[in-house]
Amino acid sequence: MTRISLLLILATLASAMYLVGVQYESRRLFTELERAQREARRLHTEFERLEVEKRSQATPARVERVAHEKLQMRQVTPGITVYMGQKEPAQEYP
């Protein structure tokens, strides 16, 4: 009877140790999940901020200002416009 009792006590202790290990791993994974979710929220917020910034950078007034200041472009006027005519296609010889 004492062998069976000893065997049951060892089985209970092994089961308890396994349970503690599983609980620890579960808590660790839950903490890691929360950290990943927090990072996902931060990245989503950053993405939305960058989308707003991209839209503000692409406004027609800003594009025109950058074209004028940095690229030295100017408005088209009839005096500086060159019109090109379309050449007639070359005739093919049989």
ChimeraX commands (.cxc) that place a marker at each C-alpha (Angstrom):
marker #1 position 0.00,0.00,0.00 radius 0.5
marker #1 position 2.81,2.44,0.70 radius 0.5
marker #1 position 4.27,1.92,-2.75 radius 0.5
marker #1 position 0.97,2.82,-4.35 radius 0.5
marker #1 position 0.64,5.86,-2.08 radius 0.5
marker #1 position 4.18,6.92,-2.92 radius 0.5
marker #1 position 3.50,6.42,-6.63 radius 0.5
marker #1 position 0.30,8.49,-6.39 radius 0.5
marker #1 position 2.09,11.26,-4.49 radius 0.5
marker #1 position 4.82,11.37,-7.14 radius 0.5
marker #1 position 2.20,11.43,-9.91 radius 0.5
marker #1 position 0.37,14.26,-8.13 radius 0.5
marker #1 position 3.58,16.24,-7.70 radius 0.5
marker #1 position 4.54,15.72,-11.36 radius 0.5
marker #1 position 1.05,16.78,-12.42 radius 0.5
marker #1 position 1.25,19.88,-10.20 radius 0.5
marker #1 position 4.67,20.82,-11.60 radius 0.5
marker #1 position 3.39,20.38,-15.15 radius 0.5
marker #1 position 0.35,22.54,-14.32 radius 0.5
marker #1 position 2.58,25.31,-12.94 radius 0.5
marker #1 position 4.71,25.21,-16.09 radius 0.5
marker #1 position 1.67,25.36,-18.35 radius 0.5
marker #1 position 0.21,28.30,-16.40 radius 0.5
marker #1 position 3.52,30.16,-16.60 radius 0.5
marker #1 position 3.73,29.58,-20.36 radius 0.5
marker #1 position 0.10,30.68,-20.74 radius 0.5
marker #1 position 0.78,33.94,-18.91 radius 0.5
marker #1 position 3.93,34.56,-20.92 radius 0.5
marker #1 position 2.07,34.02,-24.20 radius 0.5
marker #1 position -0.79,36.26,-23.08 radius 0.5
marker #1 position 1.67,39.04,-22.23 radius 0.5
marker #1 position 3.34,38.60,-25.62 radius 0.5
marker #1 position -0.06,38.74,-27.34 radius 0.5
marker #1 position -0.95,41.99,-25.55 radius 0.5
marker #1 position 2.41,43.47,-26.54 radius 0.5
marker #1 position 1.84,42.50,-30.19 radius 0.5
marker #1 position -1.67,43.99,-30.15 radius 0.5
marker #1 position -0.33,47.22,-28.66 radius 0.5
marker #1 position 2.33,47.37,-31.39 radius 0.5
marker #1 position -0.34,46.71,-34.06 radius 0.5
marker #1 position -2.43,49.63,-32.73 radius 0.5
marker #1 position 0.65,51.88,-32.74 radius 0.5
marker #1 position 1.50,50.91,-36.31 radius 0.5
marker #1 position -2.10,51.47,-37.43 radius 0.5
marker #1 position -2.09,54.94,-35.88 radius 0.5
marker #1 position 1.25,55.70,-37.56 radius 0.5
marker #1 position -0.13,54.47,-40.90 radius 0.5
marker #1 position -3.18,56.73,-40.61 radius 0.5
marker #1 position -0.94,59.71,-39.73 radius 0.5
marker #1 position 1.25,59.03,-42.75 radius 0.5
marker #1 position -1.81,58.74,-45.02 radius 0.5
marker #1 position -3.01,62.16,-43.84 radius 0.5
marker #1 position 0.48,63.58,-44.39 radius 0.5
marker #1 position 0.63,62.05,-47.88 radius 0.5
marker #1 position -2.72,63.60,-48.78 radius 0.5
marker #1 position -1.58,67.00,-47.53 radius 0.5
marker #1 position 1.66,66.73,-49.53 radius 0.5
marker #1 position -0.23,66.03,-52.75 radius 0.5
marker #1 position -2.52,69.07,-52.76 radius 0.5
marker #1 position -2.52,70.93,-56.09 radius 0.5
marker #1 position -1.32,74.18,-54.50 radius 0.5
marker #1 position 1.66,72.48,-52.87 radius 0.5
marker #1 position 2.58,70.61,-56.06 radius 0.5
marker #1 position 2.48,73.87,-58.01 radius 0.5
marker #1 position 4.58,75.69,-55.38 radius 0.5
marker #1 position 7.22,72.92,-55.34 radius 0.5
marker #1 position 7.28,72.83,-59.15 radius 0.5
marker #1 position 7.87,76.58,-59.25 radius 0.5
marker #1 position 10.39,76.84,-56.39 radius 0.5
marker #1 position 12.45,73.66,-56.64 radius 0.5
marker #1 position 12.07,72.67,-60.28 radius 0.5
marker #1 position 12.06,76.20,-61.70 radius 0.5
marker #1 position 8.93,75.45,-63.72 radius 0.5
marker #1 position 6.58,78.20,-64.84 radius 0.5
marker #1 position 3.04,78.56,-66.17 radius 0.5
marker #1 position 2.45,77.79,-69.83 radius 0.5
marker #1 position 1.81,80.85,-72.00 radius 0.5
marker #1 position 1.14,81.05,-75.74 radius 0.5
marker #1 position 4.41,82.96,-76.19 radius 0.5
marker #1 position 6.55,80.03,-75.03 radius 0.5
marker #1 position 4.45,77.22,-76.46 radius 0.5
marker #1 position 5.84,75.39,-79.46 radius 0.5
marker #1 position 3.29,73.57,-81.58 radius 0.5
marker #1 position 4.47,70.53,-83.46 radius 0.5
marker #1 position 2.68,69.34,-86.56 radius 0.5
marker #1 position 2.23,65.69,-87.37 radius 0.5
marker #1 position 4.36,64.47,-90.23 radius 0.5
marker #1 position 2.73,62.62,-93.03 radius 0.5
marker #1 position 3.55,58.92,-93.00 radius 0.5
marker #1 position 6.09,57.82,-95.61 radius 0.5
marker #1 position 4.60,56.14,-98.63 radius 0.5
marker #1 position 5.32,52.49,-98.99 radius 0.5
marker #1 position 6.65,51.26,-102.28 radius 0.5
marker #1 position 5.24,48.01,-103.64 radius 0.5
marker link #1:1,2 radius 0.2
marker link #1:2,3 radius 0.2
marker link #1:3,4 radius 0.2
marker link #1:4,5 radius 0.2
marker link #1:5,6 radius 0.2
marker link #1:6,7 radius 0.2
marker link #1:7,8 radius 0.2
marker link #1:8,9 radius 0.2
marker link #1:9,10 radius 0.2
marker link #1:10,11 radius 0.2
marker link #1:11,12 radius 0.2
marker link #1:12,13 radius 0.2
marker link #1:13,14 radius 0.2
marker link #1:14,15 radius 0.2
marker link #1:15,16 radius 0.2
marker link #1:16,17 radius 0.2
marker link #1:17,18 radius 0.2
marker link #1:18,19 radius 0.2
marker link #1:19,20 radius 0.2
marker link #1:20,21 radius 0.2
marker link #1:21,22 radius 0.2
marker link #1:22,23 radius 0.2
marker link #1:23,24 radius 0.2
marker link #1:24,25 radius 0.2
marker link #1:25,26 radius 0.2
marker link #1:26,27 radius 0.2
marker link #1:27,28 radius 0.2
marker link #1:28,29 radius 0.2
marker link #1:29,30 radius 0.2
marker link #1:30,31 radius 0.2
marker link #1:31,32 radius 0.2
marker link #1:32,33 radius 0.2
marker link #1:33,34 radius 0.2
marker link #1:34,35 radius 0.2
marker link #1:35,36 radius 0.2
marker link #1:36,37 radius 0.2
marker link #1:37,38 radius 0.2
marker link #1:38,39 radius 0.2
marker link #1:39,40 radius 0.2
marker link #1:40,41 radius 0.2
marker link #1:41,42 radius 0.2
marker link #1:42,43 radius 0.2
marker link #1:43,44 radius 0.2
marker link #1:44,45 radius 0.2
marker link #1:45,46 radius 0.2
marker link #1:46,47 radius 0.2
marker link #1:47,48 radius 0.2
marker link #1:48,49 radius 0.2
marker link #1:49,50 radius 0.2
marker link #1:50,51 radius 0.2
marker link #1:51,52 radius 0.2
marker link #1:52,53 radius 0.2
marker link #1:53,54 radius 0.2
marker link #1:54,55 radius 0.2
marker link #1:55,56 radius 0.2
marker link #1:56,57 radius 0.2
marker link #1:57,58 radius 0.2
marker link #1:58,59 radius 0.2
marker link #1:59,60 radius 0.2
marker link #1:60,61 radius 0.2
marker link #1:61,62 radius 0.2
marker link #1:62,63 radius 0.2
marker link #1:63,64 radius 0.2
marker link #1:64,65 radius 0.2
marker link #1:65,66 radius 0.2
marker link #1:66,67 radius 0.2
marker link #1:67,68 radius 0.2
marker link #1:68,69 radius 0.2
marker link #1:69,70 radius 0.2
marker link #1:70,71 radius 0.2
marker link #1:71,72 radius 0.2
marker link #1:72,73 radius 0.2
marker link #1:73,74 radius 0.2
marker link #1:74,75 radius 0.2
marker link #1:75,76 radius 0.2
marker link #1:76,77 radius 0.2
marker link #1:77,78 radius 0.2
marker link #1:78,79 radius 0.2
marker link #1:79,80 radius 0.2
marker link #1:80,81 radius 0.2
marker link #1:81,82 radius 0.2
marker link #1:82,83 radius 0.2
marker link #1:83,84 radius 0.2
marker link #1:84,85 radius 0.2
marker link #1:85,86 radius 0.2
marker link #1:86,87 radius 0.2
marker link #1:87,88 radius 0.2
marker link #1:88,89 radius 0.2
marker link #1:89,90 radius 0.2
marker link #1:90,91 radius 0.2
marker link #1:91,92 radius 0.2
marker link #1:92,93 radius 0.2
marker link #1:93,94 radius 0.2
view
